[in-house]
């Protein structure tokens, strides 16, 4: 085995080991965010738009310089009924008796728009703004995807913890059914009560399976954002969410909004759209101004009827020209006036769009703040409710085993405990998610 084969084998083994560790240990939120930033197709398309904007900017800058082109034409003429033909070429008359003649001409031409009211310079400005818009739109897409990833990640964590609760309920339901069957054998419990215990166990099992289904669905959606294939093993990993995370201070909505106005890419994109509309209005107004251009050309030709050789003809027929053009719009069928009017409408629309984006941003932040604060309050209440319902359920279960409580009391206690636990988990993770999103809008990192 040579050196390069050995190195390739080591790299392959390392990659395989890394992939295995990923599959075993799972993905952290930060790993999901980093991977999506590189592999998400929507983000890759946004980056392609950025590159396209750069190319258009280079083209707009190139319009300031002259253009140069080369032309060549070759033609063959046939006059079957003429005995002699006089051909005027480059101011010279050539007579030929040939029925078939060949003619060639060559030209090198340059054109330069010296001044067109400053439109070319404004086009460069417009393309610079378009490039900035493409850049912030990529950042906007990244933010949206990161928020979606965080929401799915939290849903997976919440449902996973809810599944553990359901599994405990299932274990208890199994124990209660076993105890109920023993009591039924000795005649201490009716068959109808045993049937209710069996139904309770079936419901508990259904809740466990339903939680597993929801977790699988959230993972599938998260894999889609990460652009992972159908055969990729995927799981998440995170530190256990301590209840104290749900009791952290919720950022003030006014502070978050003030920071978001300066940081959020959707606001910057709307501001740039307004600036771009200003530039387009300026370009439209310059359509009323004259255009000055310079053109120059060098050409030569040859003709088969001429007795001189092609080289001598090209030399003698060589000619050059230079010219200055001036175009002044006088009546253009309302073209410029319409362009200016439409540009003004686009500017007004861009200003309204900016106002709408600011309003939407404020509404989103206020909604996150309301959900965070209200769910935090519900979490405090749910903690006390869970403790109370756990005590009640344990007492009712012991009394049921002793024959002091009937099956209806037991099922009611079980349902109350399950509802209290679900309320606590839901309010806990809702608080954590919305608090993190508020900090993200404020310029912080998403950390779960």
N, C-alpha and C positions, 0 to 999 in steps of 0.2 A: 504494500500500500504506500503510494507516494505522499508527499507532504500535503498537496492540495486536496487529495481524496480524504485524508485524515481530518483536515480542517472542515471540509464539507460535512463529514460524518458528525463531527462535534457540534457544528451549528444546527444540523437537523435534529440531533438528540436534544439540544438545548431548547429548540422550538417545540418539540414534542413534549418535553417536560413542562415547559411554560404553559402549553395548552392543557395538559393534564392537571396542572395546579389550578388553572382557571376553572376547569370543570369541577374540581373537587372543592376548592375554597369559595367559589362564587365571585360575583362582581360587586365591588363597592359602588356607591353612587358616583364617586369621583371617576372611577374607571369607566363607568357608563357614559358620563359626560365627555370625557376625553376621547373615548372611542367614537362616539357619535359626531364629535366635532371634525373628525378626520374622514369618516366613512359614510355619513348620511348623504343620500343622493341629492336631496333638496339643497343641502349646503354646497355640495360640489357643483350643482347647476348655478347657484348664486355666485360662486367663485368664477365660473366660466363667464358669467355676465360682467363681472369686474374686468376680466381680461379683454372682453369685447369692447368695453368702454375705453380701455387704454388704447386699443387699436384705432378706434374712432377719433380719439384725441390726437393721435399721431397723424391721421389723415387730415384733420382740421388744421393742424400746424403746417402740414405740407402745402396746403392751399395758398399760403403766403408766397410761395416760390414759383418761378416760371415752370411751365410744362414744355417738354421737348418730345417731338415725335418724328419718325422717319416714315416716308411713304414711297412706294414704288409701284409702277404700273407697266404692264406689257400688253401690247395689242397687235393683232394681225388683221389687215384689211384685204379685201378681195373685190376687184371691179372687173367682171368678165367682159363687159361690152365697151370699155373705154380703151382707146389706143394709147392715150397719154393722159397723165394726171398731174395737176399742179397742186402741191402741198405747201401750205404756209406754216412754218414752224419757227418759233422764236424770232419772228420778224424777217425770216428768209423764205424765198420761194424755191422749191425744189421740184423739178419736172422728172417724171419717170414713166417708162413704157411698161414696167412690170405690172402684171395684174394682181400679184400678191405682194403686199408690203408689210413690214414689221416696224413697230415704233415702241420705244422704251423711254420712260421718264422717271426721274428720281428727285425726291425733295426732302429737305430737313427743315422742320418748322418749329418755331418757339412762340409761345403765347404767355403773357403775364398780365394778370389783373393788378394794375398798380394801385387802384383805389376803387372800392365799390361801396363807399359810405361807411367804411369800417365794419362791414358785415363779417368779413373773414376773421377779424380780431374778436368780434363778439361770439362767433361760432366756436372759437377756441375756449372762451369763457364758459359757454354753454356746455361744451363737452367735459370741461374740468368739473363742473357741478354734477353732470351726469355720472362721472366716475365716482364722485363722493357719494352720490345717491346709491349707486350699486354697492359700494362698500358698506354703507350703514344698513342697507337692506339685507346684506349677508349677516351682519351682526344682529339684525332683528330676527332673522330666521333662526339663528343660533340660540337667541334668548327664548324664542317660542319652543324650540325643540328641548332645550334644557328644562323649561317649566313642565313640559309634558312628561319628560323622563322623571323629574322629581315627583310629580303627582302619581305616576304609575308605581314608582319605587315605594312611596309611602303606602299606596294601596296594597302592595304586596306584603309589606311589613305588618300593616294593620290586619289584613285577612289571615296572615300566618299566625298572628297572636290570637285572633278570634278562633281560628281552627283549634288551637291548644285549649281554649276554653271549652269549645264544643267536644273535644276529646275527653276532657275531664267529666263533662256532663254525661257523655256516653258511658264512661267507666262506672260512674255512679248509678246510671240507669240500669246497667247490666247487673250491678250488685243488688239493686232494689228488686229486679226481676227474679234473680236467684233466691233472694230472701222471700219474695212473694210466693214463689213456687213451693218453697219449703212449708210456708204457712198454709198454702192451699192443700198440701198433702195431709196435714194434721187437722184440716177442717177449720182453720182459723181465718181463712180468707176466701172470699167468693171467687168463682171462676171469672165473673165479669171484671173484678178488680185485677186479676192476673192479665186479662186481655188488655186492660188499660195500661198496665206496666209494659206489656209487649209493644203496644202502640207508642208509648213514651220512648222505648229503646229504638224503635224504628225511626221515630222523628229525630232522635239524637244522632243516629247513624246518617240520616239524610243531611243533617246540618254539617256533619263532618265532610261528607262527600261533596256537598255544595260549596264548602269553603275551598276544598281542593280544586274544584272546577274553576272557581273564581281566580284562584292563584295562578292556575295554568293559563287562563285567559289574559290576565294582566302581564304575565311573563311573555306571552306571544306578542302582545302589543308593544312591549318594551323591546323585544328582539327585532320587531319591524322597524322601530326607530333607529336601532343600532345596525340595521341592514345585515343581520345574522341569518344564515340559511336555515332551512327547515330541519336539517340534520344536526345542527349545532346544539350541544348540550348547554343549558343556561340556568343559572341560579343566582340569587343575590345573597349578599352577606352584609351584615351591619351590626354594630354594637347594640346590645339590648337597650331599648328605649326606657330610660328611667323616667318615672312620673314627674320628676323635677323639671324635665324638658318642657312639659306642658304648662309649667308655672312661671316660665321666664317672662320678663316684661315684654309687652307687645309694643313695637315702635309706634310713635305718634303718627297719625295719618298725615298731618300737615307737614311734618318733617320729611316723611317719605315722598310726598308729592313734590315738595320743593326740590329735593335732590333728583327725583326722577325726571323732572322737566329739563334738567341739564345733562342727564346721563342716558335716558332711554333712546335707542336708535330710531324708533318710530316717530318720535317728536323731531329729532334731527332730520330725518328723511322728509317730513312735512315742511320743515323750515327751508330745506334745500329746494324742494319743489316750488316753494314760493319765490325763492331767489331765481330759480330757472325760469319761472314765468316772467319775472322782471326783465331778464335778459332777452327772452323771446319777444317781449313787447318792444324793447329797444331795437332789436333786429328788424321787426316789422316796420317801425317808423323810418328806419334808414333806407327802406325800399323806395322812398321818394327822392333820394339823392342820386346824382349822376354817377356813372361808372366810367372809369378811365382805364384803357388797356393798351398794351404794346404788343405788337406781333412782328416777327422777323422770320425770313426763310431763305434758304439756299437751294437751288435746283439745277438740274442738268438733264439733257435728253439726247437721244440718237435716233436715226432713221435709216432704214435699210436702203432707201433710194439714193442716199448721199454716197458719192464715190469715196469720200474720206473714211478712214477707219473709225471704229467706235471711240477709241481714245481721243483722237483729234476732234471728233464731234462733241464729245463730252466737255473737252477743254473749251471749244469755241462757244458752246451753248450754255456754259456755266453762267448762272445769273443769281443775284441776291436782291432781297427787298426788306424794307423795314417800314413799319407803319404805326400810327397812333390812332386809337379809336376813342370816341366819346359818345356815350349813350345817355340821353336825358329823358326820363319818363314824363310824358305829357298827358296822354290819355291811355290808361291800361285796363279799360273795362272794369274799373273798380277793384282791381286785384289787390293793390296795396291797402286801400281803405278797408277792405274786408279782412285782410291779414291783421291790421292793427286792431280792428274791432274784436276779432276772435282772440287775439292775444290778451286784450283787456279782460275778456270773459274768462280766459284760462287763469289769469292772475287772481281774479275774484274767487274763482273756484278753488285755487290753491290756498288762498287765505282762509276760506271756509273749511277746507280740509284740515288745515293746521288747528283751527279752533275746535273742530270735531275730535281730532286726535287728543288734544289736551283735555277735553271734556271726558272722553272715553277713558283716558288714563286715570283721571281723578276718580271716575266712577269705579273702575277696577280696584284701585287702591282702597277706596272707602269700603267696597264690598269685602275685600280681603281683611280689612281691619275689623269690620263688623263680625265676620265669621270667626276671626281669631279671638276677639274679646268675648263674644257670646259663648263660643265653645269652651273657652277657658273657665268662664263662670259655671257652665254646665259640668265641666270636669270636676271642679271642686265639690259640687253637689253630688255628682255620681260617685266620687270616692266614698263619701259618707253612706250613700245608698247601698253600695256594694258591701261594705262592712256590715251594715244592718241586715241585708238580705242573706249574706253568708251565714250569719248567726242564726237567723230565722230558719233557713233551710237545714242547717245542721241539727238544730233542735227538733224540727219537724221530722227529719229523717230518723232520728233516734226514737222519737215518739211513735213513728210508724212501725219501726222494728219491734217496739214493745207493744204494739197493738193499741196505742192510745190515740193515733191519728188515722184517718181513713185515706184512701187513695186520692180523693179529690183535694184534700189539704196538701198532700205531698206534691201533686202535680202543680198546684197553684204556687207553692213555695218555689218549686223548680223553675217555673216560668218567670216568676218575679226576679229570681237570682240571675237567670240568663239575660233578661232584659236589662237589668242593672249593669251587668258586666259588659254587654254590648254597648250600652250608652257610655260607659266609662272609656272603653277603647275608642269608640268613634269620636268622642269629644277630645280625647287625648291626641290622637293623630291628626284630627282636623286643626287643632290649635297649633301643633308643631309645624304642619305643612304651611298654613297660612302665615304664621310668624316668619318662617324661612322665606316665603315668597315676598313678604313685605321688606325684609332685609335685602333680598335680591334686587327689588325695585330701587332700593336705596343705594345700591352699588356694591353690596356684599356678595359673598360666595354662597352657593347652595350647599349646605352641609346637613346631612341627616345622620 
